[in-house]
Amino acid sequence: MINVLLVDDHELVRTGIRRLLGDVKGIKVYAEVDSGEAAIDSVRKFQPDVVLMDVSMPGIGGLEATRRLVHAYPDIKVIVLTVHTDDPFPSQLLKAGAVGYLSKGCNVDEMVQAIQQVANGKRYISPTIAQSLALSLLPGTESPFQRLSRRELQVMMMLMQGNKMADISAQLCLSPKTISTYRYRLYEKLGVRTDAELTRLAMRHGMLDNIS
């Protein structure tokens, strides 16, 4: 039996996935949580075989949660299940240690295939996302957001979710000065000067719709 932890801040999404996987032999959603912090606590207590991880959630989010889980539990298998299908999200999450990446638009057969495959020690990247990753390597196709480091991307996402600097500092366990430095760097790399300019740039590149 493959025990799965489901991590998503939307109850309807969790309910839908749990029902879809409910009749699949050999797979059991043993628990579901609504944040990256809760995912870390749940893995510590129960150590599931596979974690289905959303990206955009309150708090530290899926990117940081994945990094912390893989660092603490090298054998954990994290599959990202999200609306983020374009770089820089897939590449950053794979660098953080995820072994699978699925779009929330996938069907149940593909989800089952991904869970079974990563549980057997293999990787699974959906064809659409694999194509996006390949295209991102072509000259002239780079998104400006690909220039951001993992931490800069994370701070940007938290800013776009409306988090204040003090809240980001507390959630990431970093000093306010460090968070300010990350914001300055991501502004510099993206060529923006304010949160409003960042928002407009995100809208032009379709990033804003992916940040809940």
N, C-alpha and C positions, 0 to 999 in steps of 0.2 A: 504494500500500500504506500502510495506517495502522499505524504501529508503536506498540505499547502496552507500557507498563511496569506490572506488577502489583505492588501493595504490600499485603501482609497478613502478619501474624505467625503465621498458622496454615497449615502446609504443606498440609493436606488441602483447605483453601479454595482455595489457589493452584492446586493440582493439578486440582481440579474446574473452575475457571474456565478454566484453560489448555486443558483437554480440550474444554470446551464451545465455545471460540472456535477450536479447532484446525482445524475443517472450514469455517470461514467465509471465503469469498473476500474478499480486500481488507483483512483484518485479521490482524496477526501479533503475538502476545505475544513480544516479542524478549528480555525479561528479567523476572525476578521477584525481589523483595527482601522482607525481613521487618521493616523498621523505617523510620521517617521519616528518620532520619539516612542510612540506606543509599539511600533514594529520592533524596535530595538529591545524593549522590555519583554515583548512576547517571544522573540527568538531566544532571549536569554533564559526564559523559563521553560520553553517547550522544544526549542531547536527543531523546527520543521525541516523537511527535505527541500522544499521550494518556496520562495517568496514571490508573489505577484505584486509588483510595486508600482504605484502611480508616481508621477513626477511632481505635479503642482499640488501641494498640500500646505496647510498652515504649519508654522513652525519651521523646522529644519528642511522639510521637503524630502522628496525621494532621492535626489542626487546625493545629499549629505548622508542620508540614512543608509543608502547603498554602500557608500564609502566606509562608513563606520562598521556596518555589519560584516562586510568582506574582510576588513582589517581584523576584527575581533574573532570572526568565525570563517577562516579561509575556505572551509568546505561548503559553506552555504551557497545555494544556487538562487540567484536573483534574476527574475524575468521582469523587465520593465514593460508595463502595459499602460499605454498613454496615448494622448492625442499628439504628442510631440514626435513628428515623423521626419522632420528636417534637421540637418545639422544647425547648431552645434550640439543639440541634445543627445542624439544617439552616440556620437563619438565620445562625448564627455562621460556619459553613463557607462559605456563599455570600458573606458579608461578607469572608472571608479570601481570596476569589478563585476558589473552585470554580465551574465552569460547568455541572456536572451533579451530580445527586444521585439515587442508586438505593438501594432496599432490597435486602438480600441475598436476600430472598424473590422477587425478580423472575425472570422466565424469560429464556432466552437471546435470544429475539427482541427483548425490550425492551432488553437490554444492548447488543446489536448496533445497534439503532436509536439509543441514546444515544451510543455511540462514533462512529457515522457523523455524527450531527447536530452534536456538539461539534467534530469534526474539520473540519466545514464552517463553523465560526464561529458556531454557534447554541448556545443553552442547552437543557438537558434536565432537567426535574424530574419524577420519577414522579408520576402522578396522586394516589396515596395521600399522598405527602409534600407535594404542592402543596395538598391539602385540609387537611392538618395546619397548614401555614403560614397558610392563610386563616383557619382556625378560631382560631388563636392571636391574631388581631387583634380578635376579638370581645370585648366587655366581659365581665368575669367569668370568662374562660377562661384567663387568664394563669397559667403555671406559675411558682412562685417562682424557678426556675432561670433564667428569662428575664431576671431583673434583673442577672445576672452579666455582666461584661465578658468578652471573648474570653480574656484572660489569667487572670481569676478562674476561669472555667470549666475552663481547662486545668489550673490548679493543683489544682482540686477533683478532676478526673479522676485526676490523678497521686496525690493523697492516697488516693483510693478504691482505687487499684491497689496500695496498700501502700508507696509510695515514702516514704522519709524526707526531711525538709526539706533536709538536706545534698545528697541525691541530686537532688532537684528543682532546687535551686540550680545544681548542676553541669551538669545536662542542659539547662537553659534559659539558661545563661550569665548568670545574675542573682545578685546578692548574697543571702546568707541573710536579711539584714534586709528586702530587697525581697520575698522569698517570704513572710516572716512577715507583711508588710503586706498582701499579697494574701490570705493566709489569714484575717487579721483582718477584711478587708473582706467577703469572701464569707460568713464567719460572721455578720457584722452584717446583711448583706442577707437572709440566709436565716433569721435569728433563732435560730441555734444557738450553743452554747458549746464543744462538744467534737466530736471526730471520731465518737464514738459517736452523738451526736445528729444529726450530718450523715448518718451511715449510715442511721439510722432514717427520716430525711426522704427520703433517696434511695429507700429501699425503698417508702415510701408512694406515691411518684410514679413507680414503675417504672423508676427510673434505674439501680438497682444491677445489674439483669439485663443492662444494655447495656454494662457496664464489665467488660472481660475482663482 
